[in-house]
Amino acid sequence: MKPTETAPEPLGERQPWDEHSLRGRVLFVEDSQTSAAVTEHYLEQFGLQVRHVTTVEEALEELGFEFDLVLSDFFLDGELTGLDFVKRIRARDDDLSLLPVLMLTSAEEADTRIASLRAGANDFIYKPFHPEELYARLNNLLALRHAYKKLYTQKKVMERLSVTDGLTNLYNKRFLNNEAPGALQTAQHQDQPLALLVVDLDHFKAINDHHGHEVGDDVLRAVAQAIEEEFQEVDLIARYGGEEFVVVLEETDRDQAAERAEGLRRRITELTGDVPVTASIGISAHESGEPARDYNRLFREADQALYRAKDEGRNRVAVWTAPDGHAEVRYSA
């Protein structure tokens, strides 16, 4: 049974929120219409946007990343209580599990407060509350939320930087070596084809030597953009190192990969800039019905095909043909 609720204390003439309004969205759970109307009035005076629901079941449907804070009564009609709501939030496996929660109740028993805090509530306030106290507690929790968001954004940036090549903004060798083996295993398990392209710019050292590294960097960025545009739907494109790039094409057999690689080869020759650019491309693939092999072998095969393209005069596409175990030049200038 819910404890009796009384009206909050009256306001003075000048309040803290007149000088500093709060910013954020609050998911407010309260089944008492009288209490909800008073509390929501204060929340809006504080400067907050409020989404009011009356049950935990409704709150769980509304809960999302647009909210900065949860304000919930402890005692609620329905099968789930405010305590259950806190537990559901903290049990999530995403960033909403850290959403600040302020609990409201008219009960003064210590057990209620302790249970809320043990469940993961950040703070606790009694009804009837003084609006300045509510404002102060909300202000503290919103500061916590904004600090977490900043740290989360910085974390995501650092995670992205750790797997990204700084010059081209493609994935780096570390990310490729972590992700490509799994993609190959999945393709083999599902009996689907997968192709690997190794793209190497021709005579790139001469470009750096004769035109300078700044021009060389411009060439690398231009080629990276050409690869991204040629393979827009592909998730795994990486700069492997120096002037070498790798593309993993899922659900693509050797012939399809060779055709697409030829499109890329031609596109690179059409790049406009200070120096002409060409590329040699080696391809290996796993196709339906072939014996499984590991990623290192697949990469070695593509690398062998690349050497064949280089030996045959560069600016070519060569494909490693299994099970014969040799590289075949498919396209050339």
C-alpha positions as CSV (number, residue, x, y, z in Angstrom):
1,M,0.0,0.0,0.0
2,K,1.3,3.4,-1.0
3,P,2.2,5.8,1.9
4,T,0.2,9.0,2.1
5,E,1.6,11.9,-0.1
6,T,1.4,15.5,0.8
7,A,2.1,18.7,-1.2
8,P,5.7,19.9,-1.4
9,E,6.9,23.0,0.3
10,P,6.0,26.4,-1.3
11,L,8.6,28.2,-3.4
12,G,10.4,31.4,-2.4
13,E,10.7,34.4,-4.7
14,R,14.1,33.6,-6.3
15,Q,15.2,30.0,-7.2
16,P,18.4,28.5,-8.4
17,W,16.9,27.4,-11.7
18,D,16.1,31.0,-12.5
19,E,19.9,31.5,-12.8
20,H,20.9,28.1,-14.1
21,S,18.3,25.9,-15.9
22,L,19.0,22.2,-16.4
23,R,19.3,20.6,-19.7
24,G,18.3,17.0,-20.5
25,R,15.4,14.6,-21.0
26,V,13.9,12.8,-18.1
27,L,11.9,9.5,-18.1
28,F,9.5,10.0,-15.2
29,V,7.6,7.1,-13.8
30,E,4.8,8.0,-11.3
31,D,1.3,6.5,-11.0
32,S,-0.2,9.2,-8.7
33,Q,-1.6,11.8,-11.0
34,T,-1.5,14.5,-8.2
35,S,2.1,13.8,-7.4
36,A,3.0,13.5,-11.1
37,A,1.4,16.9,-12.0
38,V,3.3,18.7,-9.2
39,T,6.7,17.0,-9.9
40,E,6.4,17.4,-13.7
41,H,5.6,21.1,-13.2
42,Y,8.9,21.5,-11.2
43,L,10.9,19.5,-13.8
44,E,9.7,21.7,-16.6
45,Q,10.5,24.8,-14.5
46,F,14.0,23.5,-14.1
47,G,14.3,23.4,-17.9
48,L,14.0,19.7,-18.4
49,Q,12.0,17.8,-21.1
50,V,9.8,15.2,-19.5
51,R,8.2,11.9,-20.7
52,H,5.8,10.8,-18.0
53,V,4.5,7.2,-17.8
54,T,2.6,5.5,-15.0
55,T,4.0,1.9,-15.0
56,V,7.3,0.2,-15.3
57,E,6.0,-1.7,-18.3
58,E,5.4,1.5,-20.2
59,A,8.8,2.9,-19.0
60,L,10.6,-0.2,-20.4
61,E,9.0,0.4,-23.8
62,E,10.0,4.1,-23.7
63,L,13.5,3.6,-22.4
64,G,16.1,4.7,-25.0
65,F,19.3,6.6,-25.6
66,E,17.5,10.0,-25.9
67,F,17.0,10.0,-22.1
68,D,19.6,11.5,-19.7
69,L,18.0,10.4,-16.4
70,V,15.3,8.3,-14.9
71,L,13.1,9.6,-12.1
72,S,10.9,6.9,-10.6
73,D,8.6,6.4,-7.7
74,F,9.5,3.3,-5.6
75,F,5.8,2.2,-5.2
76,L,4.0,1.7,-8.5
77,D,0.8,0.0,-9.5
78,G,1.3,-3.0,-11.8
79,E,3.4,-6.1,-11.5
80,L,6.7,-4.3,-11.5
81,T,7.9,-1.8,-8.9
82,G,10.4,1.1,-9.2
83,L,12.9,-1.3,-7.6
84,D,12.3,-3.8,-10.5
85,F,12.9,-1.0,-13.0
86,V,16.3,-0.1,-11.6
87,K,17.3,-3.7,-11.7
88,R,16.2,-4.0,-15.3
89,I,18.2,-0.9,-16.3
90,R,21.4,-2.2,-14.5
91,A,21.0,-5.6,-16.1
92,R,21.2,-4.2,-19.6
93,D,24.3,-5.0,-21.7
94,D,24.5,-1.6,-23.4
95,D,25.3,1.9,-22.3
96,L,21.8,2.5,-20.9
97,S,22.9,0.3,-18.0
98,L,24.7,3.4,-16.7
99,L,21.7,5.7,-16.9
100,P,21.4,7.7,-13.7
101,V,18.4,6.9,-11.6
102,L,16.8,9.0,-8.9
103,M,14.2,7.2,-6.7
104,L,11.2,8.9,-5.2
105,T,9.1,7.6,-2.3
106,S,6.9,8.7,0.6
107,A,8.1,5.8,2.8
108,E,10.7,6.7,5.4
109,E,11.8,3.2,6.2
110,A,15.5,2.6,5.8
111,D,14.9,-0.7,4.1
112,T,13.3,1.1,1.1
113,R,16.3,3.4,0.7
114,I,18.8,0.6,1.1
115,A,17.0,-1.7,-1.3
116,S,17.0,1.1,-4.0
117,L,20.7,1.8,-3.6
118,R,21.6,-1.9,-3.6
119,A,19.6,-2.3,-6.8
120,G,21.7,0.4,-8.4
121,A,19.8,3.7,-7.9
122,N,22.2,6.6,-7.8
123,D,20.2,8.7,-5.4
124,F,17.1,8.9,-3.3
125,I,14.6,11.6,-2.3
126,Y,11.6,11.6,0.0
127,K,8.2,13.0,-0.8
128,P,7.1,15.6,-0.1
129,F,10.4,17.0,-1.3
130,H,11.6,20.6,-1.3
131,P,12.0,21.7,-5.0
132,E,15.5,23.1,-4.3
133,E,16.6,19.6,-3.1
134,L,15.1,17.9,-6.1
135,Y,16.9,20.5,-8.3
136,A,20.2,19.9,-6.6
137,R,20.0,16.1,-6.8
138,L,19.0,16.2,-10.5
139,N,21.7,18.7,-11.3
140,N,24.3,16.3,-9.8
141,L,23.0,13.3,-11.7
142,L,22.9,15.2,-15.0
143,A,26.5,16.3,-14.5
144,L,27.4,12.7,-14.0
145,R,25.5,11.8,-17.2
146,H,27.1,14.5,-19.3
147,A,30.6,13.5,-18.0
148,Y,29.9,9.9,-18.9
149,K,28.7,10.9,-22.4
150,K,31.9,12.8,-22.9
151,L,34.1,9.9,-21.8
152,Y,32.0,7.5,-23.9
153,T,32.6,9.7,-27.0
154,Q,36.3,9.9,-26.3
155,K,36.4,6.1,-25.9
156,K,34.7,5.6,-29.2
157,V,37.1,8.0,-30.9
158,M,40.1,6.2,-29.4
159,E,38.7,2.8,-30.4
160,R,38.2,4.0,-34.0
161,L,41.7,5.5,-34.0
162,S,43.2,2.2,-32.8
163,V,41.9,0.3,-35.9
164,T,42.1,3.1,-38.5
165,D,45.0,4.2,-40.7
166,G,45.6,7.8,-40.0
167,L,46.5,8.8,-43.5
168,T,43.6,7.2,-45.5
169,N,41.0,6.7,-42.8
170,L,40.7,3.1,-43.9
171,Y,41.0,0.2,-41.5
172,N,44.5,-0.7,-40.6
173,K,46.5,-4.0,-40.7
174,R,45.6,-4.8,-37.1
175,F,41.9,-4.6,-37.7
176,L,42.2,-6.6,-40.9
177,N,44.1,-9.4,-39.2
178,N,41.5,-9.5,-36.4
179,E,38.4,-9.5,-38.6
180,A,39.3,-11.3,-41.9
181,P,40.0,-14.8,-40.5
182,G,36.5,-14.8,-38.9
183,A,34.9,-13.7,-42.2
184,L,36.6,-16.6,-44.0
185,Q,35.6,-19.1,-41.4
186,T,32.0,-17.9,-41.6
187,A,32.1,-18.2,-45.4
188,Q,33.5,-21.7,-45.3
189,H,31.0,-22.8,-42.6
190,Q,28.1,-21.5,-44.7
191,D,29.6,-22.8,-47.9
192,Q,29.7,-19.3,-49.4
193,P,32.4,-17.9,-51.6
194,L,34.8,-15.2,-50.4
195,A,37.5,-13.3,-52.3
196,L,40.6,-11.5,-51.1
197,L,42.2,-8.7,-53.1
198,V,45.7,-7.4,-52.5
199,V,46.3,-4.1,-54.3
200,D,49.8,-2.7,-54.6
201,L,50.7,0.6,-56.3
202,D,53.3,0.3,-59.0
203,H,56.6,2.2,-58.7
204,F,55.4,4.0,-55.6
205,K,58.9,4.5,-54.3
206,A,59.8,6.4,-57.4
207,I,56.8,8.7,-56.8
208,N,58.1,9.5,-53.3
209,D,61.7,9.9,-54.5
210,H,60.9,12.2,-57.5
211,H,57.9,14.1,-56.3
212,G,58.2,14.1,-52.5
213,H,56.3,12.3,-49.7
214,E,53.6,14.9,-49.6
215,V,52.6,14.1,-53.2
216,G,53.0,10.4,-52.3
217,D,50.5,10.9,-49.4
218,D,48.1,12.6,-51.8
219,V,48.3,9.6,-54.1
220,L,47.6,7.2,-51.3
221,R,44.6,9.1,-50.2
222,A,43.2,9.3,-53.7
223,V,43.7,5.6,-54.2
224,A,42.0,4.8,-50.9
225,Q,39.0,7.0,-51.9
226,A,38.9,5.2,-55.3
227,I,38.8,1.8,-53.6
228,E,36.0,2.9,-51.2
229,E,33.9,4.2,-54.1
230,E,34.5,1.1,-56.2
231,F,33.5,-1.2,-53.3
232,Q,30.9,0.9,-51.5
233,E,29.0,-2.0,-50.0
234,V,32.1,-3.7,-48.6
235,D,32.8,-3.5,-44.9
236,L,36.4,-4.6,-44.9
237,I,38.8,-2.4,-46.8
238,A,42.2,-1.8,-45.2
239,R,45.5,-0.2,-45.8
240,Y,47.9,-3.1,-45.1
241,G,51.0,-1.0,-45.1
242,G,53.0,1.4,-47.3
243,E,51.3,1.4,-50.7
244,E,49.4,-1.9,-50.2
245,F,45.7,-2.2,-49.7
246,V,43.5,-5.3,-49.0
247,V,39.8,-5.8,-49.8
248,V,37.7,-8.7,-48.5
249,L,34.7,-9.5,-50.7
250,E,32.1,-11.7,-49.2
251,E,29.8,-13.9,-51.4
252,T,32.2,-13.3,-54.4
253,D,34.0,-16.0,-56.4
254,R,37.2,-15.7,-58.4
255,D,35.6,-14.6,-61.7
256,Q,33.5,-11.9,-60.0
257,A,36.4,-10.7,-58.0
258,A,38.6,-10.4,-61.1
259,E,35.9,-8.4,-62.9
260,R,35.6,-6.0,-59.9
261,A,39.3,-5.8,-59.5
262,E,39.6,-4.8,-63.2
263,G,37.2,-2.0,-62.6
264,L,39.3,-0.8,-59.8
265,R,42.5,-1.1,-61.8
266,R,41.0,1.1,-64.6
267,R,39.7,3.6,-62.1
268,I,43.1,4.1,-60.6
269,T,44.7,4.7,-64.0
270,E,42.1,7.5,-64.5
271,L,43.0,9.3,-61.3
272,T,43.9,12.9,-62.0
273,G,46.9,14.4,-60.2
274,D,50.5,15.5,-60.4
275,V,51.7,12.0,-61.4
276,P,50.3,9.0,-63.3
277,V,49.3,6.1,-61.0
278,T,48.8,2.4,-61.7
279,A,48.3,-0.6,-59.5
280,S,48.8,-4.4,-59.7
281,I,46.2,-6.6,-58.0
282,G,46.4,-10.2,-56.8
283,I,43.4,-12.3,-56.0
284,S,42.7,-15.5,-54.1
285,A,39.3,-16.9,-53.2
286,H,37.5,-19.7,-51.3
287,E,34.6,-21.1,-53.4
288,S,31.7,-23.4,-52.6
289,G,32.8,-27.0,-52.4
290,E,36.5,-26.3,-51.9
291,P,38.5,-27.6,-48.9
292,A,38.7,-25.2,-46.1
293,R,42.0,-23.3,-45.6
294,D,43.1,-20.7,-43.2
295,Y,43.3,-17.0,-43.8
296,N,47.2,-16.9,-43.8
297,R,47.2,-19.3,-46.7
298,L,44.5,-17.3,-48.5
299,F,46.6,-14.2,-48.1
300,R,49.8,-15.9,-49.3
301,E,47.9,-17.1,-52.4
302,A,46.7,-13.5,-53.2
303,D,50.2,-12.3,-52.6
304,Q,51.7,-14.8,-55.0
305,A,49.1,-13.7,-57.6
306,L,50.2,-10.1,-57.0
307,Y,53.9,-11.1,-57.6
308,R,52.8,-12.7,-60.9
309,A,51.0,-9.4,-61.9
310,K,54.2,-7.5,-61.1
311,D,56.4,-10.0,-63.0
312,E,54.3,-9.8,-66.1
313,G,54.8,-6.0,-66.4
314,R,52.6,-4.4,-63.6
315,N,49.2,-2.7,-64.0
316,R,47.6,-6.1,-64.2
317,V,45.0,-8.3,-62.3
318,A,46.2,-11.8,-61.5
319,V,44.2,-14.6,-59.9
320,W,45.4,-17.6,-57.9
321,T,43.7,-20.6,-59.4
322,A,42.9,-23.5,-57.1
323,P,43.5,-26.5,-57.0
324,D,46.2,-26.1,-59.7
325,G,48.1,-23.8,-57.4
326,H,49.3,-21.1,-59.9
327,A,48.5,-17.5,-60.7
328,E,46.9,-16.5,-63.9
329,V,46.9,-12.9,-65.3
330,R,43.3,-12.1,-66.2
331,Y,43.5,-8.4,-67.1
332,S,46.2,-6.0,-68.2
333,A,46.6,-2.5,-69.6
